[in-house]
Every structure is written in C-alpha cells, then in structure tokens.
Amino acid sequence: MLSRKKKTNPGAQGAFSAERAVFRLAPDHSSFENEFYEELRARVPILDACFGKIIRLTNDFRLVSGDPNAQRALDDMSRNVPVGLSGCSLSTFADLYLDTLLTYGRALAFVRTDKERAAVKGLLVADPAVFRAERGKDPLDLRFRLASGGREIKLPPRELWTYTTLNPSVKHPEGVSILRGVPVLADVLMRIYECVGQNFDRVGNVRYAVTYKPENDADRAYASERAAMIASEWSDGMSSARKGVVKDFVAVGDVDIRVIGADNQLIDTQVPVRQLLEQIISKLSIPPFLLGLNWSSTERMSSQQADILTSELEYYRRLTTPVLRKIGCIMLRLAGFDCECEVEWGNINLQDEEALARARLYNAQALVLEERMKGEN
C-alpha cells in the first residue's frame, strides 16, 4: 500500500489520492495492479535501475543450429525480426518479454507469420493489463479472458504463442511480480523523502525576521512609517541580490535581524533510508555496488553477492530459454529447415571469464607439478 490508511468504500478496487499523488493497491488482482507497478517503478528510481541491470545482464544469447545454412538464416532473422511497433531483433523481444515477466509476474507473446512469404512477420508481447489467465475445465487447460468484461480471448494455434509465469504457486498459478512486498517499504521511503522536502522548504530556504524596536516616545510616534521604510529597503536589497547587485542595509535605531529556522536542524534520515533501500535491493538480489551505492563491504562479501546475483540470473534464463528456442524453431520451419536450434548463453560478466581462466591456470600448474613429482620418483 502506497498511502496512509483512510476510510474508503469497501467495494472499491483502488483509489487515487490527489493530495499525495500516490496509489493504493487493492488486495485482489485487477487491472489497477498493473498501473500500480508502473507507478512504483516511476516513483522509486532505484527499482527501475535494478530492472535495467537484471535485463542487461541476463539477455546475452545467440540461437545456434547445427546446419551452417540454417545458422546463417537464423542469424539474419534474429537481427531483423520486427518487435511490436518500433522494435527490431530477437534481443529486443527478449528484453521486453523479461521486463514484462518481472514487473507483472506473467508474460504472453505471439508470433505473427506471413504465409505468402513463409517468414515471421513480427513478434508481439501482450499487455498484462488487457488479459487475465485462468484454468479451464481441465486443470491443465489454460484460458485467457479480457480483464474488463471477462470475455474469452480467441488465440492463434498453440504453436504460435507462449506464456510464462514468475514464481507461480497453488494460490497464485498466474504468477506474482518480483515487486511483491516492496510497496509497503516504498510507501515509507516516499514519506521520508516527502518530509525531507518539506523540511527543506521550511529550514533550507532561508527567510529573515527584521524587527524594529522604538527607543522612546518620539520613535514610537513614527514607528509605523519607519517600519514600512525598513521593509521597503530590505525588500529592495533582497531583490537586487537576485540580479547580482549587492546592496548594504543601513538602519538607524534598534533593528534586530534574524534567520527564521536557523536554530532548527534537519532530521538525519540516512539510517532509515539505508535500511529501507537494503530491504528493497535484497528483494531484487542486486549487489549495491552495481547501483553506485558506496556501502562498506569487503571483497569477499562483494564476491558472494555477485554469486547470488548469478544464480538469480540463471533462473531467469531458464524461464526464457524455452520461449527463445520455440521462436527460433518457428523461424527455421518457415524458412524451410527441419533442424532444431538451441540457445547459447554468454557468461554473465567478465568476472566469470576471469575465474574460469584462473581455474584453468591452476589446474595446468597442478598437472605440471604432479608430472614432475612422478618423474622424480
């Protein structure tokens, strides 16, 4: 929930607070949930940065076929296949598909074919706000209905579409978003940022209190006129400073000038903000150093965090591998090839390459030492 609790209509699916401009999420799955996750990523930049890091580190692949002629055709189609309205290439499709899967917990994609040219016309990723998945009469029968109205959606043949869920369970077979559990933390984080902004408006934007104290009865008789003159000169000096002109303020009598709010100090929010960010980042399994966060950590701790991230990325690759293999096989069939294709993933980062090279070096050195010891014996 991204707002404070207020009395609302029990039957309402969601509400929008104009005062704080944040969303409240209903407990059930609805189209409003999709808008909620989009709003959450827009309002918490570190979440969007985490998604970008996950997608870029995961989707480094190439479709491989055993036939050289099929391989050339497969590479050409992978580079030039249209994706949606403006995308192009199978890598673009993989990025969009994984982004949808992580954000909403489910992703549905279609392969559009051109029968006259016997080629793939384009790849489409469906908007999760438009449809919902449910079981049919058979427990293994999957049906799709419109989110509004509940009318069943007529899909093309099963061979031309693919559907993937993230972390499905018996209670949520349609999958759950990777952001589940984050909204509560994000609500507190946004309130802290809002309070910091309000405190800076009160204390950070310096304002002055100019007090004129008459010393005798003669001064009191002209106190109003002198106060108005002081206010006019002070205002003129402040406005001139904005234009780069420095003017001194000269007054006669007892005039006291103080800064409003100078005695107050801003609340230190570093500790609570870091605690909330640690919870959010741990949910997404992204090491802090990848996001530019200078949190103290040892080299061993950074290596362990990188290993955890690697296991998470391997899981996402296992989810998208069947989708990419299926699309590659469709491309080959339409091009007239009867061979299969596999997805060849690249190493996740350069540290993996370095670790593998070091392991091969150590193994070679150990083998040389063993051979030398055998020769001496």
RATAQUI-V385610 format. One record per pair of residues at least 6 apart in sequence whose C-alpha atoms are under 8 Angstrom apart, sorted by sequence separation. I is the first residue (numbers start at 1). J is the second residue. D is the distance in whole Angstrom. If there is no record, write none. Layout:
BEGIN
{{I & J & D} {I & J & D}}
END
This chain:
BEGIN
{{16 & 22 & 6} {17 & 23 & 7} {41 & 47 & 6} {42 & 48 & 7} {65 & 71 & 5} {82 & 88 & 4} {83 & 89 & 7} {87 & 93 & 8} {100 & 106 & 7} {101 & 107 & 5} {113 & 119 & 6} {114 & 120 & 6} {135 & 141 & 6} {136 & 142 & 6} {145 & 151 & 5} {146 & 152 & 6} {168 & 174 & 6} {169 & 175 & 7} {214 & 220 & 5} {240 & 246 & 7} {241 & 247 & 7} {281 & 287 & 8} {288 & 294 & 8} {289 & 295 & 7} {332 & 338 & 7} {347 & 353 & 7} {16 & 23 & 5} {25 & 32 & 7} {26 & 33 & 8} {41 & 48 & 5} {64 & 71 & 6} {81 & 88 & 6} {82 & 89 & 6} {83 & 90 & 8} {100 & 107 & 6} {113 & 120 & 4} {114 & 121 & 5} {135 & 142 & 5} {136 & 143 & 6} {145 & 152 & 4} {146 & 153 & 7} {168 & 175 & 4} {240 & 247 & 7} {281 & 288 & 7} {288 & 295 & 7} {332 & 339 & 7} {15 & 23 & 6} {16 & 24 & 7} {25 & 33 & 7} {80 & 88 & 6} {81 & 89 & 5} {112 & 120 & 6} {113 & 121 & 5} {134 & 142 & 6} {135 & 143 & 6} {144 & 152 & 6} {145 & 153 & 5} {165 & 173 & 8} {167 & 175 & 5} {168 & 176 & 7} {332 & 340 & 8} {14 & 23 & 8} {15 & 24 & 6} {65 & 74 & 8} {79 & 88 & 7} {80 & 89 & 5} {81 & 90 & 6} {83 & 92 & 7} {98 & 107 & 8} {111 & 120 & 7} {112 & 121 & 5} {113 & 122 & 7} {133 & 142 & 7} {134 & 143 & 5} {143 & 152 & 7} {144 & 153 & 6} {165 & 174 & 6} {166 & 175 & 5} {167 & 176 & 6} {214 & 223 & 7} {237 & 246 & 7} {14 & 24 & 6} {15 & 25 & 8} {64 & 74 & 8} {79 & 89 & 4} {80 & 90 & 8} {83 & 93 & 6} {97 & 107 & 6} {111 & 121 & 8} {112 & 122 & 5} {133 & 143 & 6} {134 & 144 & 6} {143 & 153 & 8} {165 & 175 & 5} {166 & 176 & 6} {237 & 247 & 6} {329 & 339 & 8} {14 & 25 & 6} {25 & 36 & 7} {63 & 74 & 7} {78 & 89 & 5} {79 & 90 & 6} {97 & 108 & 8} {111 & 122 & 6} {112 & 123 & 6} {133 & 144 & 5} {134 & 145 & 8} {165 & 176 & 8} {166 & 177 & 7} {237 & 248 & 7} {329 & 340 & 6} {13 & 25 & 8} {14 & 26 & 5} {24 & 36 & 8} {63 & 75 & 7} {77 & 89 & 8} {78 & 90 & 5} {79 & 91 & 8} {97 & 109 & 8} {111 & 123 & 5} {112 & 124 & 8} {132 & 144 & 6} {133 & 145 & 6} {166 & 178 & 8} {237 & 249 & 7} {329 & 341 & 6} {13 & 26 & 5} {23 & 36 & 6} {78 & 91 & 8} {110 & 123 & 6} {111 & 124 & 7} {131 & 144 & 6} {132 & 145 & 5} {328 & 341 & 6} {109 & 123 & 7} {110 & 124 & 5} {131 & 145 & 5} {132 & 146 & 6} {13 & 28 & 8} {109 & 124 & 5} {110 & 125 & 7} {131 & 146 & 4} {132 & 147 & 6} {212 & 227 & 7} {234 & 249 & 7} {287 & 302 & 7} {23 & 39 & 8} {109 & 125 & 4} {110 & 126 & 8} {130 & 146 & 6} {131 & 147 & 5} {233 & 249 & 7} {325 & 341 & 6} {3 & 20 & 8} {13 & 30 & 8} {108 & 125 & 6} {109 & 126 & 6} {130 & 147 & 5} {325 & 342 & 6} {14 & 32 & 7} {107 & 125 & 7} {108 & 126 & 5} {129 & 147 & 7} {130 & 148 & 8} {287 & 305 & 6} {325 & 343 & 6} {3 & 22 & 6} {13 & 32 & 8} {107 & 126 & 7} {108 & 127 & 8} {286 & 305 & 8} {287 & 306 & 7} {324 & 343 & 7} {2 & 22 & 6} {3 & 23 & 7} {108 & 128 & 8} {285 & 305 & 8} {2 & 23 & 6} {3 & 24 & 6} {107 & 128 & 7} {230 & 251 & 7} {1 & 23 & 8} {2 & 24 & 5} {106 & 128 & 7} {287 & 309 & 7} {321 & 343 & 6} {1 & 24 & 5} {2 & 25 & 7} {285 & 308 & 7} {286 & 309 & 6} {1 & 25 & 6} {104 & 128 & 7} {285 & 309 & 6} {285 & 312 & 7} {97 & 125 & 7} {100 & 128 & 8} {96 & 125 & 7} {61 & 91 & 8} {93 & 123 & 7} {60 & 91 & 8} {59 & 91 & 7} {93 & 125 & 8} {59 & 94 & 7} {59 & 95 & 7} {84 & 122 & 7} {215 & 253 & 7} {310 & 348 & 7} {56 & 95 & 8} {81 & 120 & 7} {82 & 121 & 7} {83 & 122 & 6} {84 & 123 & 6} {214 & 253 & 7} {215 & 254 & 7} {55 & 95 & 6} {81 & 121 & 7} {82 & 122 & 5} {83 & 123 & 5} {84 & 124 & 5} {134 & 174 & 8} {213 & 253 & 8} {214 & 254 & 7} {81 & 122 & 6} {82 & 123 & 6} {83 & 124 & 6} {84 & 125 & 7} {133 & 174 & 6} {212 & 253 & 8} {213 & 254 & 5} {81 & 123 & 7} {212 & 254 & 6} {213 & 255 & 6} {55 & 98 & 7} {212 & 255 & 5} {213 & 256 & 8} {55 & 99 & 7} {211 & 255 & 6} {212 & 256 & 6} {210 & 255 & 7} {211 & 256 & 5} {210 & 256 & 6} {211 & 257 & 6} {209 & 256 & 8} {210 & 257 & 5} {51 & 99 & 7} {112 & 160 & 7} {209 & 257 & 6} {210 & 258 & 7} {111 & 160 & 5} {208 & 257 & 7} {209 & 258 & 5} {110 & 160 & 6} {111 & 161 & 6} {208 & 258 & 6} {209 & 259 & 6} {110 & 161 & 4} {208 & 259 & 5} {209 & 260 & 6} {109 & 161 & 6} {110 & 162 & 7} {207 & 259 & 6} {208 & 260 & 6} {108 & 161 & 7} {109 & 162 & 5} {206 & 259 & 7} {207 & 260 & 5} {108 & 162 & 6} {109 & 163 & 7} {206 & 260 & 7} {207 & 261 & 8} {108 & 163 & 5} {206 & 261 & 8} {107 & 163 & 6} {108 & 164 & 7} {106 & 163 & 7} {107 & 164 & 5} {203 & 260 & 8} {106 & 164 & 6} {107 & 165 & 7} {203 & 261 & 5} {106 & 165 & 4} {202 & 261 & 7} {203 & 262 & 7} {105 & 165 & 6} {106 & 166 & 6} {105 & 166 & 5} {203 & 264 & 7} {105 & 167 & 7} {203 & 265 & 8} {101 & 164 & 7} {203 & 266 & 8} {101 & 165 & 7} {102 & 166 & 7} {101 & 166 & 7} {37 & 103 & 7} {200 & 266 & 8} {37 & 104 & 8} {199 & 266 & 7} {106 & 174 & 7} {105 & 174 & 7} {106 & 175 & 6} {34 & 104 & 7} {105 & 175 & 5} {106 & 176 & 7} {196 & 266 & 8} {105 & 176 & 4} {106 & 177 & 8} {104 & 176 & 7} {105 & 177 & 4} {104 & 177 & 5} {105 & 178 & 7} {103 & 177 & 5} {104 & 178 & 8} {102 & 177 & 6} {103 & 178 & 6} {101 & 177 & 8} {102 & 178 & 5} {103 & 179 & 7} {102 & 179 & 8} {192 & 269 & 8} {192 & 273 & 8} {189 & 273 & 7} {189 & 276 & 7} {186 & 276 & 8} {185 & 276 & 6} {34 & 128 & 7} {185 & 279 & 8} {34 & 129 & 6} {185 & 280 & 7} {32 & 129 & 8} {31 & 129 & 5} {182 & 280 & 6} {30 & 129 & 8} {31 & 130 & 7} {182 & 283 & 8} {179 & 283 & 8} {178 & 283 & 8} {178 & 284 & 7} {31 & 147 & 7} {30 & 147 & 7} {37 & 179 & 8} {44 & 186 & 7} {40 & 183 & 7} {40 & 186 & 8} {164 & 319 & 7} {162 & 323 & 7} {2 & 183 & 6} {1 & 183 & 6} {2 & 184 & 6} {1 & 184 & 5} {2 & 186 & 7} {3 & 187 & 6} {2 & 187 & 4} {1 & 187 & 7} {120 & 330 & 8} {120 & 331 & 6} {119 & 331 & 7} {120 & 334 & 7} {119 & 334 & 5} {111 & 327 & 7} {118 & 334 & 5} {119 & 335 & 6} {118 & 335 & 7} {98 & 316 & 8} {98 & 320 & 8} {94 & 320 & 8} {94 & 324 & 8} {50 & 281 & 8} {54 & 286 & 8} {47 & 280 & 8} {47 & 281 & 8} {50 & 284 & 7} {50 & 286 & 7} {53 & 290 & 8} {50 & 291 & 8} {49 & 291 & 7} {46 & 291 & 8} {74 & 328 & 7} {77 & 331 & 7} {58 & 313 & 6} {57 & 313 & 8} {58 & 314 & 8} {74 & 331 & 7} {58 & 316 & 7} {59 & 317 & 8} {74 & 332 & 7} {54 & 313 & 7} {58 & 317 & 7} {73 & 332 & 8} {63 & 325 & 8} {70 & 332 & 7} {73 & 335 & 8} {63 & 328 & 7} {70 & 337 & 7} {70 & 339 & 8} {67 & 339 & 7} {66 & 339 & 8} {65 & 339 & 7} {66 & 340 & 8} {65 & 340 & 6} {66 & 341 & 7} {65 & 341 & 5} {64 & 341 & 5} {65 & 342 & 7} {63 & 341 & 6} {64 & 342 & 5} {63 & 342 & 6} {64 & 343 & 6} {63 & 343 & 5} {64 & 344 & 7} {62 & 343 & 6} {63 & 344 & 6} {61 & 343 & 7} {62 & 344 & 5} {61 & 344 & 6} {62 & 345 & 7} {61 & 345 & 4} {60 & 345 & 6} {61 & 346 & 6} {59 & 345 & 8} {60 & 346 & 5} {60 & 347 & 8} {60 & 348 & 8} {58 & 348 & 7} {57 & 348 & 6} {57 & 349 & 7}}
END
